[in-house]
Amino acid sequence: MLELQDLAVSVEGKEILSGVDLEIGYGETHVLFGPNGSGKTTLLMALMGFPRYRITRGRILFCGEDVTTLPPDARARRGMGIMFQRPPTVRGVSLQQMVSICSRDDLDMKSLAGDMNLDGFLTRDVNYGFSGGEIKRSELLQLQAQGPDLVLLDEPESGVDMENLQLVGKAIRRLLQKDLVRKRSKSGLIITHTGYILDYVEADHGHVLCEGAIVCSGNPREQLEGIRRYGFEECATCTR
C-alpha cells in the first residue's frame, strides 16, 4: 500500500530525514519508535504533504501512485488520514460540522459519537476546552468518519489516562479492522514513545528511527523490550 524510497525531508532548510526506505503492505500495521527529535512526526507530516515539510529527495508511492508532490487534501481523498499528536483548536466550527466534512455518506454520526463517549461534545467547538483524552477521541471520531485506507497515528497514547487509553485502543483496532483477518485491507503506521498502545493494538512490524533514518526493523515487542532495557543507542547498532 505504502512505499517510501530514499525519502529525505527538510524543515526550514534543516534536513530532518536523510533517506528513509519503508514498505507497508495491505492490512499491515507498523509501529515506529524513536527518541525525541529523531524525525518521527516529520515523517508523518511529510507523508500527508504538509508544505512546511519539504521533500528534497525520494518518492512516496501510495497504492501504486506517486503522491510525492500532491497536497494534503488530494492525499486524503485518495485514502490517507492522520491523527495529530497536538491537534489545533478550531473555534467557530463544531465537532459535528467537522465530522460531517470528513464523513462518508452512510455515516451514523450519533452511533460513532456514542461509541467514543462524545455524545455531548458534538455541538462544541472542535477541541475547545477538551481534555487530553477527549481530544484524542475527537481525532479518532473524525478519522472513523473519513474511513481512510492508510491510518497515520502520532503518539495516540500521549496525554491519555488508562480509562481513555482503552477506549482509544478499541477505536484504533476498529479503524484498522483488527477483528478481521483474511479480509483486512486497512493499514496503519503508529508512532509511539511509551509503547503502551501496543497493549491494545497488535503491530505486525516495528522500526526504530534515529537521526533521520530507520536503523532497525523487526518484531515490535522485542524492539520495545530492548528499548526499555537499553535505550535507543543499542538500536542504532542493530543490523536485523
N, C-alpha and C positions, 0 to 999 in steps of 0.2 A: 504493500500500500504506500509506504513512505520510503524514499531512498535519498540520503544525503551523500553527495560526492564532493569530498575535499572542501567542505564549506568553511570559509573564512569570513568573519564579521567584525566590523569596526563600529565604535560608538564615539562620535565627536572626534574622529581622527585617531583614536586609540584602538589597536587591534585587541579584541577580546577572545575571539575564537580563531584558531590558527590552522584549521584543516580537519574538520570533523567528518568522519565516514560512519554512516549508520543506516541499517535497514530494519524496517518494521513490517512484518507480514500481516495479511488479513487475519483478524481475530486475535492478534497478539497484543499483550500488554508488556511494555518495557518500563523499567524504573531507572532513574538517573540520580546517582549520588554525586556528591562533590562538596568540598569546603566552600565557605562563603567567598565570593569573588572569583570563582572558577569559571563562570560564564554560563551557568545553568539557565537562569532567567533570560539571558541574552539569546540563548539558543531557541527558546520557545517564542520569544518576541520576533526573532528573525524568521522562524517558521511561519508565523502568522502575517509577516510582511509589513510590520510597523516601520515607517520610514526612518525613524531615528537609528534603527539598527541596519547599517548599510552592508550589504553583501559585496565583498571585494573579490571573492574567488569561489568557484564551485557552483553546484547546482542543487536545487530541491525538486525532486520528482514526486508527484502525488498521483496515485492511481495511473501511472504511466505518462502523465503530462508534466512538462516542465513548467513549474509555477514560480520560478525564481524571481521574476520581475512583476508578478501580479500584486495588486493592492490587497489589503486585508478583507475588504468586502467580497472581492472575487474569490478569494480562498475560502471564505465562509460559505459562499453559495455552492462551492464545489464539495463541501463536506468537512471542512476543518473547523474546530471550535476550541476555545481556550477558557480556562478558569484562572483568573489572575491571582497572584499572591496578595496584592494590595489593590483591590478594585476601587475605582473612584465612586464618590457620592454623586448622584445625579439629581439635583434639585429641579422641581417642576415636572418631573416625569415619574409617574407611579410605577411600582413594580408590575402591576397588572398591564400597564401600557407597554413596558419593556418586554415582558413575556410575550405579549401579542405580536410585537415587532419581530421577535425571534422565531415565532411558532410556526408549526405546520398547520394545515387546515383542519386536521382531525384532532387537534389538541383538546384534552379535557383539563382546562386550567385549574378548576376548583379541586379536582381529584389529585392532580400533581401537587398543588399547594398544600393540600391536606396531608399528603404523604411526607412532605418536608416540614410539617408543623408551621406553615407560613400563611394559614388562612387569614389571620388578622393583619397581615402585612401587605396585602395586595393593593390597598389604596394609599399606602405610604410612599413617599419619595424613595427612589432606589438607594438602598444602603444608608439613608439618613437616620442617624441615631441607632443603627443596628449594632448589636454586639458582634464579637469576632465570629462566633458560631452562626449567628443569624446571617452575617454577610456571606459566609461560605455556603450556607443553604440557599441563599438568594442566587448566588452564582450558579449553583448546581441546578436550581429550578430553571434558570434561563438556558442552560446547556441542554437540559432534558427537553425543553420546548423546541430548541433548534434541532436536536437529534443528529449531531454530526457523526460522520463515519470515523474520523480521527479525533480523539479527545486529548487535549494537552492540558495537564493539571500542574500548576505551580504551587508546591507545598500545600496540598489540601488540608493537612492536619494542623498547620500553624495557627496559633491563637484560638484553638478549639478545645473545649473541655471534653472529658471522656464520654459524657452523655451525648454531646453533639457529634463526637467522632464516630460513634456507632451509626448515627443517622447519616452522616456524610459518607461513611464507608458503604452503607447499604445503597445509597443513591449512586455512588460510583460503580458499584457492582451492576446495578441496573443499566446504567449508561453503557457499560462495556459488555453487556449480555453475558455475564459470568455464569448465569444459570443454564445457558445453552452451551453445547459442546460442538456438535457437528455443524450446526447452522450458525455459529457465531461469526459475525462479519465485522463488528466494531473493533477498532484498535485504539491503543492508548499509550501515551508517554507521560509518566508521572515523575515529577521532581519531588524528592523527599530529603529532608535534612536529618530527621529523627528516625525514620523508618517505621513509625507507629502505624501508618496507613496500611502497611503490609500485613498487619494483624487482621485486616478486614477485606483486603483486595489482593488476590493472588497475582503475582507478576511472573511472566514466562522467562524474561531475560533481564539482567542488570548490567549497568555500565557505570563507570566512575570517570567523571570529568575533572581534570586537574590542569590548571594553567592553560586553558583554552583547547584542550584535546582530550579525547577519550583514551585513557591509559589502561583500562582493564574492562573486560566483558566476561560475564559468566553467570553463575547461579546467584540470584539476588539475595537469597537467605544467607548463603555462605559469605557473600561480599559484606552484607550488613554486620554479620558476626565479626568478621575481620576488622571492619572499620571501628566497631565498638571496642575491640580489644587493643588494636594497634594504631588507630588513626588512619588518616588518608595517605600519609607518607609511604606506608607499606604498600598501598595500592599502586603507587607510581612505579614500583618495580615489578608489578605483576605482568606476566607475559602470556597469560592464558588467552 
